[in-house]
Amino acid sequence: MDTETSPDRETISNTWRIRVIVVILIVLAVTVVSVTNKLLTDRFTESTRNRAELRLALYSGNLLSELRQNAIVPQLLARDPELINALNSQDYTASTRRLISFVDEIGAASLMLLDIDGRTVAATDRNRLGSTHRAEGYFVDAIRSSATLFTVSQRDTGAYVFVYSRRVLSGSDVIGVIMVEVDLQKFESAWAGISDAVIVTDSTGTIILTTEPRWRGRTEEVALARQTPQNAIQRAIQATADWTALPPDAWLQGEAVMRLESRIPFRGWRMASFTTYASVRERVNGVLALEIMGFAILLALTFYALSRRTALRMALFQRESAELRALNIALQREIAERKRVQETLAVAEQTLEQSSKLAALGEMSAAVSHELNQPLAAMKTYLAGARLLLRRNRPEEALSSFGRIDDLIERMGGITRQLKSYARKGQEAFSPVDMGDALASSLSMMEPQLRQRHVQITRAVPDAPVMVMGDRLRIEQVMVNLLRNAIDATKSERQPRVEVMLVAGDTAILTVRDNGPGIEDLDALFEPFYTTKQPGDGVGLGLAISSGIVNDLGGRLTARNGQAGGAVFELQLPIMDSNQSKQAAE
């Protein structure tokens, strides 16, 4: 009987043990979260308040500094001899220019000079010239007082204007008034980019500066009352979601904010700032969320470990035994497969070696046929021309054709020598090559095909030589291949056109552009034996060989389709530097 009930007792004991652990973890989680919430809320709120107080002190200091800096300006300008002479003589041609010269140094919003009738005779804002201020308080009070007066007035737009004014004397006679408008609106823009809300009130409590334009001209109570406060349901929802539950100093746009106030030692002005608790809530709630997530994970892991420990142990033993058996079988299969692959690989290597030799031989023969085809075609054309010239008794011109044929024969010899030494890349010494001369020689070689096809060639070459280090024969070979491809691409065009442009910068760039149909497969363009020509017109080795030549010379050959149609090939080679020039000269 005891033996039968022992498993049940063990199960009941495990169940109670799990419940006790769960209760302990929950109590611990609630305690830690509550203490953390209280400590972090107080700490982050205090740091936020300190930063807000520092910003408020900085703002009030900057504002007071701006007011005091501009307070001395009217006294200085009222004694300016040029302005006094202008008022006496009523010649104000240079007065505006005189005020403009001061405004940048002073930093004021604007300067104005009024005559004795209150008419603006000089101003940094030329649109104000001729305006009348005879009935304005800053003019009337300045005429009557001998001191500098400060006046605050509100415009029709709601913004406030802050003006220092002082009368201008000539001897003992009052002849005008100088006005200095203080630019305090710039502080509103600066405050709006940093603080949540800032207001400045005068001695009557009226808001004269604020980051909220609709608050101007109102008291703080009226301005805050214009905001839509939270209703009871919204506050209940926010209190439920917001663990920090911060006490508000005021409500701004339905949100609790921290209010700080500072006195400005100027005419009874005061400054107040409103800072939201958003940063405090985000930081505190982030830490609390991490704590709760950690306790949840810990609780889940504990429950899982206690409830599944025995079952996992048995499943682990069974899985390990099955995995060992499967691993043994797989290892035996892999050993047998590896032996079979090694035997097959030995046979494949012998076959591949023989195939590589045959492929290299075929590629070399096709390359020789392709590269010699162009000089042979040109020679045929020159021989026909020479025969015709001899029949017409023009031997001197025929000799010129024979000279070109001799050059082509020399070129054919160079091509065969180059192809025979194709496996020994980089062994030949490079020499300075003028890209312009090489292009001219290549165009001369392609002259028969150009005449036969009536292709329009547009050439743009700089006057100065474009020098590179390389093999001129191989560079001309690449140019001829690019020109021939461009000519062949325009066979279907009624007005075939090829543009050739050579530019020099960090590299020498030769661009060949045609108005043909463009390139269908850019990825396979430079692969051997890839061609879009008809059988007998080419074997597809020209661009592959040209790309290899350009790479050997340290350059790059690229192709793309032009925006207006046709194909564009770019040959880029390094410009010969001064060190290479000295070595070539030596």
C-alpha positions, 0 to 999 in steps of 0.5 A: 500500500505504501509502495503504491501511494509513494508516486502520488505523494511525490507528485503532490509534494512537487505540486506544492513546491511549484506553487510556493516557488511561483508565489515567492517569485510573484511577490518578489517581482511586485516588490522589486518593480514597486521599489524600482518605480519609486526610486527611478521616478524620483531620480529621473524627475529630479534630473529632468527638473535640474536640466529645465532649471538650467535651460531657464536660467540660460534663456533668461540670461540671453534675453537680458543680455540682448536687451541690455546690449541694445539699450545703449545703441540709441544713445550712441546713434543720437550723437552720430554727427552724420545723422544730426547733419542729415536732420539739419540739412534734410539731406537723407541720401546717405542716412539709410546706408549709414544705418545699414552699416550699423545693423550687422554689428549691433544685431538689432532687428531694424533701425529707423531715423524719424524727423521732427514730424514723425516721418521715417527719413532713413531705415534699414528696411527701405519699405518703411521709408516715408511711413509716419509715426507721429501718433505712436507712443515711442515717438511722442514719449521720446520727444518729451523725455531726455532718456532712452525709452523702451516700448512694447507694442503689439502688431496686427499679426499678434506679434510684439515689437520691442523698441528703444527710442531716443530723441536727437538733439542739435544743440538744445533743439529736438530735431528727430528720434532714433529708433532701435527695434530689438530682435527678440523673436529669434529666441522664440525660434531657438526655444521651440527647437529645444524646450516643450513650451516657454513664455515671457510675461511683462509686469501685468502678466501678459504673455509677450514672448512664447513658443506658442504663437496663439498665447501672445497677448493673453495671461498664462491662465487664459492661455492654458485654459485654451488647451483641451484638458483630459477628461476623466476616462482619458486620465483613467486610461493613462493612469492605468498604462502609465506606471510612473503616475507623476504629479502634474504642475500644470496641464498642457494640451491634455498632458501633465507637465512640469512648470518652472518660473524665473524672474528677469531683472528687467521691468518686472518681466518673468519667464516660465517653462513647461516640460513634459514628463515623457522622457521620465516615463519612457526611461522608467517604463523601459526599466520596469518593462525589462524587470517584468520581462526578466521575472516572467522569463525566470518564472517560466523557466522555473516552472518548466524545469520543475515540471519537465525535469524527469521527462526530459531526462528520459527523452534525452537518453532515448534521443541520444541513443537514436542519434548515435545509431543514425550517426554511425550509419551515416558515417559508414555511408559517408566513408564509402561515398568518399572512396567512390568520389576519390576514384571518380575524381582521379579519372575526371582530372585526367579527362579534364586535363586532356580537354583543357589542352584541346580547348586551349588549342581550339581557342588559340586557332579561333583567336588567330583567325579572328584577329587576322581577319581584319588586316586581311580584309583591309589588305584586300581593299588596298590591293584592289585600290592599288590595281585600279590606280596602276591602270589609271597610271597613278603609281605614286598613289599606288605606292601609298597603298602598298605602304599601308599593305606593308604596315598591315603585314607588320601588324599581322606579324605582331598579332601572331607573335602576341598570340603565341606568347599569350600564356606569358602575359606581363613579360613584355616591357611597356612604353609610352603610348599616345592614345590620340595617335593610336586612335588615329591609326585604328581609324585609318585601318578601319577606313575601307569598312567606313567608306563601304558602309557610309558610317558617320564618324564623330571624333572628339580628341583633346589637343594635348597628348594623352599618354599611357604606359602600354603596348601600342600594338595591343592598344590599337588591337582593342580599339579596332575591335571596338570600332568594328563591333560598333560598325557591325552593330549599325548594319540595320540602321539607315543612318549609321553613326559612331561617336568616339570620344577621348578624355583625360583625367585621373585615367584616360577614357576612350568611349565608343558609342553607336546607334545600333540596337544595343546589347541584350546580354551584358553578363555574357558579353566578355565571355569567349565564343559569345557572339550575336553576329551571323555565322561566318562574321565572327567567332565571339573572341574579340571582346574576350581578347580585348578585355584580357589585353586591357586587364594586362595593361592595368585598365578596365573595359566596360560596356552598357546600353545608352539612354538614347539607344545603342551600345557604349563601350569604355576603355579606361587606362591609367595616365602615365605619371611623372615617375613613369615619364622619367623612366621612359626618358632614361 
